[in-house]
Amino acid sequence: MLLSLLLLLLPICSAQASSFYGTVMTYYPNITNTDGSVMVVLRYKLSFSTCQENTLWTCGSGNCGNESSLVLNIVDQESSGEWCEREGIMTRRFPSNAPFQLQLDGVNWTNNIQNILPWRAVTLVELRNRSDIGRANTSPQTTILPDLRIPSNCQRDFNLLAFDPDGDDVRCRYGNSALFECDSCTPPSVLSASSSCTLSFSSTLSSNEGAYVVQLVMEDFPRQTITLTQTNGSQTIITTNNAISKIPVQFALRVDPAVPSCTAGLYLPKLLPPTPANGDQLYTSVNQTKEINISAEANVSTISELLFSGPNNIVQTTSGTGQYTLRWTPSEQEDGESHPICFVVQAVSNSTKYHSELRCVILSVGYDPRVTICPTTTPSTTSYYTYRHSSLTYHQHLKHNCSWFENEAFLSISTFSRLHQEYRHPTD
């Protein structure tokens, strides 16, 4: 009898053996049809200790529509098999633009100091028409590696990518159990989190070494009071104190034994030029391959690999120790979107692993960010610029002091959004 029971439990235990390493979800509204229905593309990262897990998002509240398609592909995996990150691309169709929540639940977070076992992540998708930009909201765009490392005797700030295509104010906070944003929301005692999405780690005692679960919520807030309009005509006022949408940012932080020196370039890899700076915005076009070159050195430890998170069809190549290139070619389906990419360089010394600082960039697709203004040097003149985003073209006349910008200036989409609202005039 006991043997039979054990045999019955064996498949269940095997199915739960894979450890969870976190998730991130973002979304882009795709098409609003004449009947009021909406198509939305949701991208999410799903990280486990293996590449075989097939956990699915379920409807948490509201009308979550119908899933039109779902593909799940590997992004990257740590060479020793610690974790595997995959990207899911889900397209859903909704009968209206009413807000809704998606939820991800499961058991078996990677072993951690907080003793958190069950996991939950929640995404609030807001699709109602915004009065400030004349279309549906897009969530903040971010990603993260499943497992970040820091020696216990070193200080480090993790500046998370917090890019918003609508130009909103992006803020971070720990998940709240009262809002059912995580199953057990105990924050890591070794990290302090700021609303500006910076996580700060200070040197700590050896007794605090181990893995910690980090369960953050990233939200976008309008920079002015706006109105959200549903397809049935109902309206909601959103102030600068009200979040429009929210997405989960969950991962593991591993506090390793003390290192002989915290100086970058010895044990901890040091990132070198031409590696892009954290937060850089890069540009490319549909079917045009973009290259990101990454260089690092470590004089005591041995650099072993580049670890990254981003679109699943990124191709990584190595030209020598500490020399890496990430290549990505966006498709027509990604036209007009901005995609986050984050990376660290990992090194090894006596079987101990060390990470470089975390860096992230945003890669924007399918529009020309060049803005031509002030063709003359006369102050307070009316200036003309054209901005192309996907298939849309905006023409705008601005009256301002020409010293603000150089001719052929480069503006990010978030900067343009703010300018577009501040100086809105009828199109000629």
C-alpha positions as a Markdown table, in Angstrom:
| # | Residue | x | y | z |
|---|---|---|---|---|
| 1 | Met | 0.0 | 0.0 | 0.0 |
| 2 | Leu | 2.8 | 2.4 | 1.0 |
| 3 | Leu | 4.7 | 1.6 | -2.2 |
| 4 | Ser | 1.7 | 2.2 | -4.3 |
| 5 | Leu | 1.2 | 5.6 | -2.7 |
| 6 | Leu | 4.8 | 6.5 | -3.3 |
| 7 | Leu | 4.6 | 5.5 | -6.9 |
| 8 | Leu | 1.5 | 7.7 | -7.3 |
| 9 | Leu | 3.2 | 10.7 | -5.8 |
| 10 | Leu | 6.4 | 10.3 | -7.8 |
| 11 | Pro | 5.0 | 12.0 | -11.0 |
| 12 | Ile | 3.7 | 14.9 | -8.9 |
| 13 | Cys | 7.0 | 15.4 | -7.2 |
| 14 | Ser | 8.9 | 15.2 | -10.5 |
| 15 | Ala | 6.6 | 17.8 | -12.0 |
| 16 | Gln | 7.2 | 20.2 | -9.1 |
| 17 | Ala | 11.0 | 19.6 | -9.0 |
| 18 | Ser | 11.8 | 22.6 | -11.3 |
| 19 | Ser | 12.5 | 25.7 | -9.3 |
| 20 | Phe | 10.9 | 29.1 | -10.3 |
| 21 | Tyr | 13.2 | 32.0 | -11.0 |
| 22 | Gly | 10.8 | 34.8 | -11.7 |
| 23 | Thr | 8.8 | 36.5 | -14.4 |
| 24 | Val | 8.2 | 39.8 | -16.2 |
| 25 | Met | 5.2 | 40.8 | -18.4 |
| 26 | Thr | 4.7 | 43.8 | -20.7 |
| 27 | Tyr | 2.1 | 44.6 | -23.2 |
| 28 | Tyr | 1.5 | 46.6 | -26.4 |
| 29 | Pro | -2.1 | 47.4 | -27.7 |
| 30 | Asn | -2.1 | 46.3 | -31.3 |
| 31 | Ile | -5.3 | 47.0 | -33.2 |
| 32 | Thr | -8.6 | 48.6 | -32.2 |
| 33 | Asn | -11.3 | 47.3 | -34.6 |
| 34 | Thr | -14.4 | 49.2 | -35.8 |
| 35 | Asp | -16.6 | 47.0 | -33.6 |
| 36 | Gly | -14.7 | 48.1 | -30.5 |
| 37 | Ser | -12.8 | 44.9 | -30.1 |
| 38 | Val | -9.1 | 45.2 | -29.3 |
| 39 | Met | -6.0 | 43.1 | -30.1 |
| 40 | Val | -3.2 | 43.1 | -27.6 |
| 41 | Val | 0.3 | 41.6 | -27.7 |
| 42 | Leu | 1.6 | 40.5 | -24.3 |
| 43 | Arg | 5.3 | 39.5 | -23.9 |
| 44 | Tyr | 6.5 | 37.7 | -20.8 |
| 45 | Lys | 9.7 | 36.1 | -19.5 |
| 46 | Leu | 9.3 | 32.9 | -17.6 |
| 47 | Ser | 12.3 | 31.5 | -15.8 |
| 48 | Phe | 12.9 | 28.1 | -14.2 |
| 49 | Ser | 15.8 | 25.8 | -13.4 |
| 50 | Thr | 14.8 | 23.8 | -16.6 |
| 51 | Cys | 13.4 | 24.8 | -20.0 |
| 52 | Gln | 10.5 | 22.4 | -19.9 |
| 53 | Glu | 8.0 | 24.2 | -17.7 |
| 54 | Asn | 4.7 | 25.3 | -19.3 |
| 55 | Thr | 3.0 | 27.4 | -16.7 |
| 56 | Leu | 0.2 | 29.5 | -18.2 |
| 57 | Trp | -1.3 | 32.9 | -17.3 |
| 58 | Thr | -4.9 | 32.8 | -16.2 |
| 59 | Cys | -7.6 | 35.5 | -15.9 |
| 60 | Gly | -7.5 | 37.2 | -12.6 |
| 61 | Ser | -10.4 | 39.7 | -13.1 |
| 62 | Gly | -12.4 | 41.4 | -15.8 |
| 63 | Asn | -12.9 | 40.1 | -19.3 |
| 64 | Cys | -9.6 | 38.6 | -20.4 |
| 65 | Gly | -10.8 | 37.9 | -24.0 |
| 66 | Asn | -9.6 | 35.0 | -26.1 |
| 67 | Glu | -6.1 | 33.9 | -26.8 |
| 68 | Ser | -5.4 | 34.0 | -30.5 |
| 69 | Ser | -1.8 | 32.7 | -30.4 |
| 70 | Leu | 1.0 | 31.8 | -28.0 |
| 71 | Val | 4.6 | 30.9 | -28.7 |
| 72 | Leu | 7.2 | 30.2 | -26.1 |
| 73 | Asn | 10.9 | 30.1 | -27.0 |
| 74 | Ile | 14.2 | 30.1 | -25.1 |
| 75 | Val | 15.9 | 33.4 | -24.6 |
| 76 | Asp | 19.1 | 32.3 | -22.7 |
| 77 | Gln | 20.2 | 29.7 | -20.2 |
| 78 | Glu | 23.1 | 29.7 | -17.7 |
| 79 | Ser | 25.8 | 27.3 | -18.9 |
| 80 | Ser | 25.9 | 25.1 | -15.7 |
| 81 | Gly | 22.1 | 24.7 | -15.8 |
| 82 | Glu | 21.1 | 26.9 | -12.9 |
| 83 | Trp | 18.3 | 28.6 | -14.9 |
| 84 | Cys | 16.6 | 28.9 | -18.2 |
| 85 | Glu | 14.7 | 32.0 | -19.3 |
| 86 | Arg | 12.0 | 31.7 | -22.0 |
| 87 | Glu | 9.9 | 34.4 | -23.7 |
| 88 | Gly | 6.2 | 33.9 | -24.3 |
| 89 | Ile | 4.5 | 36.1 | -27.0 |
| 90 | Met | 0.7 | 36.0 | -26.5 |
| 91 | Thr | -1.9 | 37.7 | -28.7 |
| 92 | Arg | -5.3 | 38.1 | -27.2 |
| 93 | Arg | -8.6 | 39.6 | -28.6 |
| 94 | Phe | -11.0 | 41.4 | -26.4 |
| 95 | Pro | -14.6 | 42.4 | -27.0 |
| 96 | Ser | -14.0 | 45.9 | -25.6 |
| 97 | Asn | -11.2 | 48.0 | -24.2 |
| 98 | Ala | -12.2 | 47.5 | -20.5 |
| 99 | Pro | -9.3 | 46.8 | -18.1 |
| 100 | Phe | -8.5 | 43.3 | -16.9 |
| 101 | Gln | -5.9 | 41.4 | -14.9 |
| 102 | Leu | -3.9 | 38.3 | -15.8 |
| 103 | Gln | -2.4 | 36.1 | -13.1 |
| 104 | Leu | 0.4 | 33.6 | -12.9 |
| 105 | Asp | 0.4 | 31.1 | -10.0 |
| 106 | Gly | 2.5 | 28.2 | -8.9 |
| 107 | Val | 4.7 | 26.5 | -6.2 |
| 108 | Asn | 8.4 | 26.1 | -5.8 |
| 109 | Trp | 10.4 | 29.3 | -5.8 |
| 110 | Thr | 14.1 | 28.6 | -5.9 |
| 111 | Asn | 15.3 | 27.9 | -2.3 |
| 112 | Asn | 15.6 | 31.3 | -0.6 |
| 113 | Ile | 16.3 | 33.0 | 2.8 |
| 114 | Gln | 12.7 | 34.3 | 3.1 |
| 115 | Asn | 11.4 | 30.7 | 2.9 |
| 116 | Ile | 8.9 | 31.7 | 0.1 |
| 117 | Leu | 7.6 | 28.7 | -1.7 |
| 118 | Pro | 4.4 | 29.6 | -3.6 |
| 119 | Trp | 4.6 | 32.3 | -6.3 |
| 120 | Arg | 2.1 | 34.7 | -7.9 |
| 121 | Ala | 2.5 | 37.5 | -10.4 |
| 122 | Val | -0.2 | 39.9 | -11.6 |
| 123 | Thr | -0.5 | 42.2 | -14.6 |
| 124 | Leu | -3.1 | 44.9 | -14.9 |
| 125 | Val | -3.8 | 45.7 | -18.5 |
| 126 | Glu | -5.3 | 49.1 | -19.2 |
| 127 | Leu | -6.7 | 49.5 | -22.8 |
| 128 | Arg | -9.1 | 52.4 | -22.5 |
| 129 | Asn | -8.5 | 55.4 | -24.7 |
| 130 | Arg | -6.2 | 58.0 | -23.1 |
| 131 | Ser | -7.2 | 61.7 | -23.5 |
| 132 | Asp | -3.5 | 62.8 | -23.6 |
| 133 | Ile | -2.3 | 60.6 | -26.4 |
| 134 | Gly | -5.5 | 59.6 | -28.1 |
| 135 | Arg | -5.0 | 55.9 | -27.9 |
| 136 | Ala | -4.7 | 53.0 | -25.5 |
| 137 | Asn | -2.0 | 52.8 | -22.8 |
| 138 | Thr | 1.2 | 50.8 | -23.3 |
| 139 | Ser | 2.8 | 49.3 | -20.2 |
| 140 | Pro | 6.4 | 50.2 | -19.1 |
| 141 | Gln | 8.9 | 48.1 | -21.0 |
| 142 | Thr | 11.5 | 46.2 | -18.9 |
| 143 | Thr | 13.2 | 42.9 | -18.4 |
| 144 | Ile | 15.5 | 41.3 | -15.9 |
| 145 | Leu | 17.9 | 38.3 | -15.6 |
| 146 | Pro | 16.5 | 35.4 | -13.5 |
| 147 | Asp | 19.4 | 35.3 | -11.1 |
| 148 | Leu | 21.7 | 38.2 | -10.2 |
| 149 | Arg | 24.8 | 37.8 | -8.0 |
| 150 | Ile | 26.7 | 40.0 | -5.6 |
| 151 | Pro | 29.4 | 39.1 | -3.0 |
| 152 | Ser | 28.3 | 39.8 | 0.6 |
| 153 | Asn | 31.1 | 42.3 | 1.3 |
| 154 | Cys | 30.4 | 44.5 | -1.8 |
| 155 | Gln | 28.1 | 47.4 | -2.4 |
| 156 | Arg | 26.0 | 47.6 | -5.6 |
| 157 | Asp | 23.1 | 49.5 | -7.1 |
| 158 | Phe | 20.8 | 47.6 | -9.5 |
| 159 | Asn | 19.3 | 50.3 | -11.7 |
| 160 | Leu | 16.4 | 48.6 | -13.4 |
| 161 | Leu | 15.2 | 49.5 | -16.8 |
| 162 | Ala | 12.0 | 51.6 | -16.6 |
| 163 | Phe | 11.2 | 52.8 | -20.1 |
| 164 | Asp | 7.7 | 54.0 | -20.9 |
| 165 | Pro | 6.7 | 54.4 | -24.6 |
| 166 | Asp | 4.0 | 56.9 | -23.6 |
| 167 | Gly | 6.4 | 59.1 | -21.6 |
| 168 | Asp | 4.7 | 58.3 | -18.3 |
| 169 | Asp | 6.4 | 58.4 | -14.9 |
| 170 | Val | 7.4 | 54.9 | -14.0 |
| 171 | Arg | 7.7 | 53.8 | -10.4 |
| 172 | Cys | 8.6 | 50.6 | -8.6 |
| 173 | Arg | 7.6 | 49.1 | -5.3 |
| 174 | Tyr | 7.5 | 45.7 | -3.6 |
| 175 | Gly | 4.5 | 43.6 | -4.2 |
| 176 | Asn | 1.6 | 43.8 | -1.7 |
| 177 | Ser | 0.0 | 40.7 | -0.2 |
| 178 | Ala | -3.2 | 42.7 | 0.5 |
| 179 | Leu | -3.5 | 43.3 | -3.3 |
| 180 | Phe | -2.8 | 39.6 | -4.0 |
| 181 | Glu | 0.3 | 40.7 | -6.1 |
| 182 | Cys | 2.4 | 37.8 | -4.7 |
| 183 | Asp | 1.5 | 34.9 | -2.6 |
| 184 | Ser | 4.0 | 35.8 | 0.1 |
| 185 | Cys | 5.4 | 39.3 | -0.4 |
| 186 | Thr | 8.2 | 39.4 | 2.2 |
| 187 | Pro | 10.8 | 41.7 | 0.7 |
| 188 | Pro | 14.5 | 40.8 | 0.9 |
| 189 | Ser | 16.1 | 42.3 | 4.0 |
| 190 | Val | 19.4 | 43.0 | 2.2 |
| 191 | Leu | 17.9 | 45.3 | -0.5 |
| 192 | Ser | 16.4 | 48.8 | -0.3 |
| 193 | Ala | 14.1 | 49.7 | -3.2 |
| 194 | Ser | 13.4 | 53.3 | -4.4 |
| 195 | Ser | 10.4 | 54.4 | -6.3 |
| 196 | Ser | 12.7 | 55.3 | -9.2 |
| 197 | Cys | 13.4 | 51.5 | -9.6 |
| 198 | Thr | 16.9 | 51.4 | -8.1 |
| 199 | Leu | 17.7 | 48.5 | -5.8 |
| 200 | Ser | 20.6 | 49.1 | -3.4 |
| 201 | Phe | 22.7 | 46.4 | -1.8 |
| 202 | Ser | 25.2 | 47.2 | 1.0 |
| 203 | Ser | 27.8 | 44.9 | 2.4 |
| 204 | Thr | 26.3 | 42.4 | 4.9 |
| 205 | Leu | 27.2 | 39.7 | 7.3 |
| 206 | Ser | 28.1 | 36.2 | 6.1 |
| 207 | Ser | 25.0 | 34.9 | 7.9 |
| 208 | Asn | 22.9 | 36.7 | 5.3 |
| 209 | Glu | 24.4 | 34.9 | 2.4 |
| 210 | Gly | 22.1 | 32.9 | 0.2 |
| 211 | Ala | 19.3 | 33.5 | -2.4 |
| 212 | Tyr | 16.6 | 36.1 | -2.0 |
| 213 | Val | 13.3 | 36.4 | -3.8 |
| 214 | Val | 12.7 | 39.8 | -5.3 |
| 215 | Gln | 9.0 | 40.5 | -6.1 |
| 216 | Leu | 8.5 | 44.0 | -7.5 |
| 217 | Val | 5.6 | 45.8 | -9.2 |
| 218 | Met | 6.3 | 48.4 | -11.9 |
| 219 | Glu | 3.6 | 51.0 | -12.6 |
| 220 | Asp | 3.1 | 53.9 | -14.9 |
| 221 | Phe | 1.6 | 57.2 | -13.7 |
| 222 | Pro | 0.5 | 60.0 | -16.0 |
| 223 | Arg | 2.4 | 63.3 | -15.9 |
| 224 | Gln | -0.9 | 65.2 | -15.9 |
| 225 | Thr | -4.6 | 64.4 | -15.1 |
| 226 | Ile | -6.1 | 62.4 | -17.9 |
| 227 | Thr | -9.4 | 60.8 | -18.8 |
| 228 | Leu | -9.8 | 57.1 | -19.8 |
| 229 | Thr | -12.7 | 56.4 | -22.1 |
| 230 | Gln | -14.2 | 53.0 | -22.6 |
| 231 | Thr | -15.9 | 51.8 | -25.8 |
| 232 | Asn | -19.3 | 52.0 | -24.1 |
| 233 | Gly | -18.7 | 55.7 | -23.4 |
| 234 | Ser | -18.0 | 55.5 | -19.7 |
| 235 | Gln | -15.1 | 57.6 | -18.5 |
| 236 | Thr | -12.6 | 57.5 | -15.5 |
| 237 | Ile | -10.4 | 60.4 | -14.3 |
| 238 | Ile | -6.7 | 59.4 | -13.6 |
| 239 | Thr | -4.5 | 61.8 | -11.7 |
| 240 | Thr | -0.8 | 61.9 | -11.3 |
| 241 | Asn | -1.2 | 59.8 | -8.1 |
| 242 | Asn | -3.1 | 57.0 | -9.9 |
| 243 | Ala | -1.3 | 54.1 | -11.6 |
| 244 | Ile | -2.5 | 53.4 | -15.1 |
| 245 | Ser | -1.2 | 49.8 | -15.4 |
| 246 | Lys | 1.1 | 47.5 | -13.5 |
| 247 | Ile | 3.4 | 44.7 | -14.4 |
| 248 | Pro | 5.4 | 42.2 | -12.3 |
| 249 | Val | 9.2 | 42.2 | -12.1 |
| 250 | Gln | 10.3 | 39.1 | -10.2 |
| 251 | Phe | 13.7 | 37.4 | -10.0 |
| 252 | Ala | 16.3 | 36.0 | -7.5 |
| 253 | Leu | 19.2 | 37.8 | -6.0 |
| 254 | Arg | 22.0 | 35.6 | -4.8 |
| 255 | Val | 24.3 | 36.9 | -2.0 |
| 256 | Asp | 27.6 | 35.0 | -2.4 |
| 257 | Pro | 30.5 | 34.6 | 0.0 |
| 258 | Ala | 32.8 | 37.6 | 0.4 |
| 259 | Val | 35.3 | 38.3 | -2.4 |
| 260 | Pro | 39.0 | 39.3 | -1.7 |
| 261 | Ser | 38.4 | 42.6 | -3.6 |
| 262 | Cys | 35.2 | 44.4 | -4.7 |
| 263 | Thr | 37.1 | 46.4 | -7.3 |
| 264 | Ala | 35.7 | 45.8 | -10.8 |
| 265 | Gly | 38.1 | 44.2 | -13.2 |
| 266 | Leu | 39.7 | 41.8 | -10.7 |
| 267 | Tyr | 37.2 | 39.2 | -9.6 |
| 268 | Leu | 34.1 | 41.1 | -10.6 |
| 269 | Pro | 34.1 | 41.6 | -14.4 |
| 270 | Lys | 34.4 | 45.2 | -15.5 |
| 271 | Leu | 32.4 | 46.4 | -18.5 |
| 272 | Leu | 34.5 | 48.3 | -21.1 |
| 273 | Pro | 33.8 | 50.4 | -24.2 |
| 274 | Pro | 32.1 | 49.9 | -26.6 |
| 275 | Thr | 29.5 | 48.4 | -24.2 |
| 276 | Pro | 26.5 | 50.7 | -24.1 |
| 277 | Ala | 25.7 | 52.6 | -21.0 |
| 278 | Asn | 22.8 | 51.5 | -18.7 |
| 279 | Gly | 19.6 | 53.0 | -20.0 |
| 280 | Asp | 20.8 | 53.8 | -23.5 |
| 281 | Gln | 18.1 | 54.0 | -26.2 |
| 282 | Leu | 19.1 | 52.4 | -29.5 |
| 283 | Tyr | 17.3 | 52.5 | -32.8 |
| 284 | Thr | 16.7 | 50.1 | -35.7 |
| 285 | Ser | 14.3 | 49.3 | -38.5 |
| 286 | Val | 12.2 | 46.4 | -39.5 |
| 287 | Asn | 14.3 | 43.6 | -41.0 |
| 288 | Gln | 17.5 | 45.5 | -40.2 |
| 289 | Thr | 19.9 | 43.7 | -37.9 |
| 290 | Lys | 21.1 | 45.7 | -34.9 |
| 291 | Glu | 24.4 | 44.8 | -33.2 |
| 292 | Ile | 25.2 | 45.5 | -29.5 |
| 293 | Asn | 28.9 | 45.0 | -28.7 |
| 294 | Ile | 29.8 | 44.1 | -25.2 |
| 295 | Ser | 33.4 | 44.0 | -23.8 |
| 296 | Ala | 34.6 | 43.0 | -20.3 |
| 297 | Glu | 37.7 | 42.2 | -18.4 |
| 298 | Ala | 38.6 | 40.3 | -15.2 |
| 299 | Asn | 42.3 | 40.0 | -14.2 |
| 300 | Val | 42.0 | 37.4 | -11.4 |
| 301 | Ser | 38.8 | 35.4 | -12.2 |
| 302 | Thr | 38.1 | 33.9 | -15.7 |
| 303 | Ile | 35.3 | 35.3 | -17.7 |
| 304 | Ser | 33.0 | 32.5 | -18.7 |
| 305 | Glu | 29.9 | 33.8 | -20.4 |
| 306 | Leu | 27.5 | 36.6 | -21.2 |
| 307 | Leu | 24.1 | 36.3 | -19.7 |
| 308 | Phe | 21.2 | 38.3 | -21.1 |
| 309 | Ser | 17.5 | 38.8 | -21.2 |
| 310 | Gly | 15.6 | 40.2 | -24.2 |
| 311 | Pro | 13.6 | 39.1 | -27.3 |
| 312 | Asn | 13.9 | 35.4 | -27.9 |
| 313 | Asn | 15.4 | 35.6 | -31.3 |
| 314 | Ile | 18.5 | 37.5 | -30.2 |
| 315 | Val | 21.7 | 35.8 | -31.5 |
| 316 | Gln | 24.8 | 35.9 | -29.4 |
| 317 | Thr | 28.4 | 35.5 | -30.8 |
| 318 | Thr | 31.8 | 35.6 | -29.1 |
| 319 | Ser | 35.0 | 36.9 | -30.7 |
| 320 | Gly | 37.3 | 36.3 | -27.8 |
| 321 | Thr | 37.4 | 36.2 | -24.0 |
| 322 | Gly | 35.1 | 38.9 | -22.7 |
| 323 | Gln | 34.1 | 40.0 | -26.3 |
| 324 | Tyr | 30.5 | 39.5 | -27.2 |
| 325 | Thr | 28.0 | 40.7 | -29.8 |
| 326 | Leu | 24.2 | 40.5 | -29.5 |
| 327 | Arg | 22.3 | 40.7 | -32.8 |
| 328 | Trp | 18.6 | 41.2 | -33.2 |
| 329 | Thr | 16.5 | 41.6 | -36.4 |
| 330 | Pro | 13.0 | 42.9 | -35.7 |
| 331 | Ser | 10.0 | 41.7 | -37.8 |
| 332 | Glu | 7.1 | 43.7 | -39.2 |
| 333 | Gln | 5.1 | 42.6 | -36.1 |
| 334 | Glu | 7.5 | 44.6 | -33.9 |
| 335 | Asp | 7.3 | 47.8 | -35.9 |
| 336 | Gly | 6.7 | 50.8 | -33.6 |
| 337 | Glu | 7.7 | 48.9 | -30.5 |
| 338 | Ser | 10.5 | 49.3 | -28.0 |
| 339 | His | 12.2 | 46.2 | -26.6 |
| 340 | Pro | 14.3 | 45.9 | -23.5 |
| 341 | Ile | 17.6 | 44.0 | -23.3 |
| 342 | Cys | 19.6 | 43.5 | -20.1 |
| 343 | Phe | 22.9 | 41.7 | -19.6 |
| 344 | Val | 25.7 | 40.8 | -17.2 |
| 345 | Val | 29.1 | 39.2 | -17.8 |
| 346 | Gln | 29.8 | 36.2 | -15.6 |
| 347 | Ala | 33.3 | 35.1 | -14.4 |
| 348 | Val | 34.5 | 32.2 | -12.3 |
| 349 | Ser | 37.3 | 31.7 | -9.8 |
| 350 | Asn | 37.7 | 28.4 | -7.8 |
| 351 | Ser | 34.1 | 27.5 | -8.8 |
| 352 | Thr | 32.7 | 30.8 | -7.4 |
| 353 | Lys | 30.7 | 32.8 | -9.9 |
| 354 | Tyr | 30.9 | 36.6 | -10.1 |
| 355 | His | 28.7 | 39.1 | -12.0 |
| 356 | Ser | 29.5 | 42.4 | -13.6 |
| 357 | Glu | 27.2 | 45.3 | -13.0 |
| 358 | Leu | 23.7 | 44.9 | -14.6 |
| 359 | Arg | 23.2 | 47.0 | -17.7 |
| 360 | Cys | 20.1 | 47.4 | -19.7 |
| 361 | Val | 19.2 | 49.2 | -23.0 |
| 362 | Ile | 16.0 | 49.9 | -24.9 |
| 363 | Leu | 15.9 | 49.1 | -28.6 |
| 364 | Ser | 13.2 | 51.0 | -30.5 |
| 365 | Val | 11.9 | 49.7 | -33.8 |
| 366 | Gly | 10.5 | 51.3 | -37.0 |
| 367 | Tyr | 10.5 | 55.0 | -36.6 |
| 368 | Asp | 12.9 | 57.8 | -37.4 |
| 369 | Pro | 13.6 | 59.7 | -34.1 |
| 370 | Arg | 15.2 | 62.7 | -36.0 |
| 371 | Val | 13.3 | 65.9 | -35.4 |
| 372 | Thr | 14.1 | 68.9 | -37.5 |
| 373 | Ile | 13.2 | 72.2 | -35.7 |
| 374 | Cys | 14.3 | 75.8 | -35.9 |
| 375 | Pro | 15.6 | 76.0 | -39.5 |
| 376 | Thr | 16.7 | 79.6 | -38.7 |
| 377 | Thr | 18.5 | 80.9 | -35.6 |
| 378 | Thr | 15.9 | 83.6 | -35.0 |
| 379 | Pro | 14.6 | 83.2 | -31.4 |
| 380 | Ser | 10.9 | 82.6 | -30.8 |
| 381 | Thr | 10.1 | 81.5 | -34.3 |
| 382 | Thr | 7.5 | 79.0 | -35.4 |
| 383 | Ser | 9.3 | 75.7 | -36.1 |
| 384 | Tyr | 8.1 | 72.7 | -38.0 |
| 385 | Tyr | 9.0 | 69.1 | -37.4 |
| 386 | Thr | 7.8 | 65.7 | -38.5 |
| 387 | Tyr | 7.8 | 62.6 | -36.4 |
| 388 | Arg | 7.2 | 59.1 | -37.7 |
| 389 | His | 6.0 | 56.3 | -35.5 |
| 390 | Ser | 5.1 | 53.0 | -37.2 |
| 391 | Ser | 2.6 | 54.0 | -39.9 |
| 392 | Leu | 1.6 | 57.3 | -38.3 |
| 393 | Thr | 3.1 | 60.7 | -39.1 |
| 394 | Tyr | 2.6 | 63.7 | -36.9 |
| 395 | His | 3.1 | 67.2 | -38.1 |
| 396 | Gln | 3.5 | 69.9 | -35.5 |
| 397 | His | 4.2 | 73.6 | -35.3 |
| 398 | Leu | 6.1 | 74.7 | -32.2 |
| 399 | Lys | 6.8 | 78.2 | -31.1 |
| 400 | His | 9.8 | 78.3 | -28.7 |
| 401 | Asn | 13.3 | 79.5 | -28.2 |
| 402 | Cys | 15.5 | 77.7 | -30.8 |
| 403 | Ser | 18.4 | 77.3 | -28.3 |
| 404 | Trp | 16.5 | 74.4 | -26.8 |
| 405 | Phe | 17.6 | 72.0 | -29.5 |
| 406 | Glu | 20.0 | 71.5 | -32.3 |
| 407 | Asn | 18.7 | 71.1 | -35.9 |
| 408 | Glu | 18.3 | 67.4 | -36.7 |
| 409 | Ala | 18.1 | 66.7 | -32.9 |
| 410 | Phe | 17.4 | 63.1 | -31.7 |
| 411 | Leu | 14.5 | 62.7 | -29.3 |
| 412 | Ser | 13.3 | 59.5 | -27.7 |
| 413 | Ile | 9.7 | 58.5 | -28.1 |
| 414 | Ser | 9.0 | 59.4 | -24.5 |
| 415 | Thr | 10.4 | 62.9 | -25.0 |
| 416 | Phe | 8.4 | 63.3 | -28.1 |
| 417 | Ser | 5.2 | 62.3 | -26.4 |
| 418 | Arg | 5.6 | 65.0 | -23.8 |
| 419 | Leu | 6.4 | 67.6 | -26.4 |
| 420 | His | 3.4 | 66.5 | -28.5 |
| 421 | Gln | 1.1 | 67.0 | -25.6 |
| 422 | Glu | 2.6 | 70.3 | -24.5 |
| 423 | Tyr | 2.5 | 72.0 | -27.8 |
| 424 | Arg | -0.6 | 70.4 | -29.4 |
| 425 | His | -2.0 | 72.4 | -32.4 |
| 426 | Pro | -4.2 | 71.5 | -35.4 |
| 427 | Thr | -2.3 | 69.8 | -38.2 |
| 428 | Asp | -1.9 | 72.0 | -41.3 |
